[in-house]
Amino acid sequence: MEYFIGLAVSIACCVYLVIDAPKHGKSPVLWGILGFILGLLGLGIYLIATGRKVLGWIIVALFILFIIVIIILIVLFFSLFMSFSGF
């Protein structure tokens, strides 16, 4: 289920970037590929590159914050697991 949500977000970013890129004189193929691979990070970078800096920086900052939270949760999970397993 989690993978489906990530895939759906990547596809939505890809479709948006492919449609919007020609309006700003950008390559739709390049931005479509970047949007599919990077997802919301690619969308944020695209918005910054096309002059919509406030929204772009908000998306990039939230994406980075999300990744940091995930890393902290993984580290906490493994530290708790190691403390209970006796290692």
Secondary structure as a PSIPRED ss2 file (coil, helix, strand):
# PSIPRED VFORMAT (PSIPRED V4.0)

   1 M C   1.000  0.000  0.000
   2 E H   0.000  1.000  0.000
   3 Y H   0.000  1.000  0.000
   4 F H   0.000  1.000  0.000
   5 I H   0.000  1.000  0.000
   6 G H   0.000  1.000  0.000
   7 L H   0.000  1.000  0.000
   8 A H   0.000  1.000  0.000
   9 V H   0.000  1.000  0.000
  10 S H   0.000  1.000  0.000
  11 I H   0.000  1.000  0.000
  12 A H   0.000  1.000  0.000
  13 C H   0.000  1.000  0.000
  14 C H   0.000  1.000  0.000
  15 V H   0.000  1.000  0.000
  16 Y H   0.000  1.000  0.000
  17 L H   0.000  1.000  0.000
  18 V H   0.000  1.000  0.000
  19 I H   0.000  1.000  0.000
  20 D H   0.000  1.000  0.000
  21 A H   0.000  1.000  0.000
  22 P H   0.000  1.000  0.000
  23 K H   0.000  1.000  0.000
  24 H H   0.000  1.000  0.000
  25 G C   1.000  0.000  0.000
  26 K C   1.000  0.000  0.000
  27 S C   1.000  0.000  0.000
  28 P H   0.000  1.000  0.000
  29 V H   0.000  1.000  0.000
  30 L H   0.000  1.000  0.000
  31 W H   0.000  1.000  0.000
  32 G H   0.000  1.000  0.000
  33 I H   0.000  1.000  0.000
  34 L H   0.000  1.000  0.000
  35 G H   0.000  1.000  0.000
  36 F H   0.000  1.000  0.000
  37 I H   0.000  1.000  0.000
  38 L H   0.000  1.000  0.000
  39 G C   1.000  0.000  0.000
  40 L H   0.000  1.000  0.000
  41 L H   0.000  1.000  0.000
  42 G H   0.000  1.000  0.000
  43 L H   0.000  1.000  0.000
  44 G H   0.000  1.000  0.000
  45 I H   0.000  1.000  0.000
  46 Y H   0.000  1.000  0.000
  47 L H   0.000  1.000  0.000
  48 I H   0.000  1.000  0.000
  49 A H   0.000  1.000  0.000
  50 T C   1.000  0.000  0.000
  51 G C   1.000  0.000  0.000
  52 R C   1.000  0.000  0.000
  53 K H   0.000  1.000  0.000
  54 V H   0.000  1.000  0.000
  55 L H   0.000  1.000  0.000
  56 G H   0.000  1.000  0.000
  57 W H   0.000  1.000  0.000
  58 I H   0.000  1.000  0.000
  59 I H   0.000  1.000  0.000
  60 V H   0.000  1.000  0.000
  61 A H   0.000  1.000  0.000
  62 L H   0.000  1.000  0.000
  63 F H   0.000  1.000  0.000
  64 I H   0.000  1.000  0.000
  65 L H   0.000  1.000  0.000
  66 F H   0.000  1.000  0.000
  67 I H   0.000  1.000  0.000
  68 I H   0.000  1.000  0.000
  69 V H   0.000  1.000  0.000
  70 I H   0.000  1.000  0.000
  71 I H   0.000  1.000  0.000
  72 I H   0.000  1.000  0.000
  73 L H   0.000  1.000  0.000
  74 I H   0.000  1.000  0.000
  75 V H   0.000  1.000  0.000
  76 L H   0.000  1.000  0.000
  77 F H   0.000  1.000  0.000
  78 F H   0.000  1.000  0.000
  79 S H   0.000  1.000  0.000
  80 L H   0.000  1.000  0.000
  81 F H   0.000  1.000  0.000
  82 M H   0.000  1.000  0.000
  83 S H   0.000  1.000  0.000
  84 F H   0.000  1.000  0.000
  85 S H   0.000  1.000  0.000
  86 G C   1.000  0.000  0.000
  87 F C   1.000  0.000  0.000
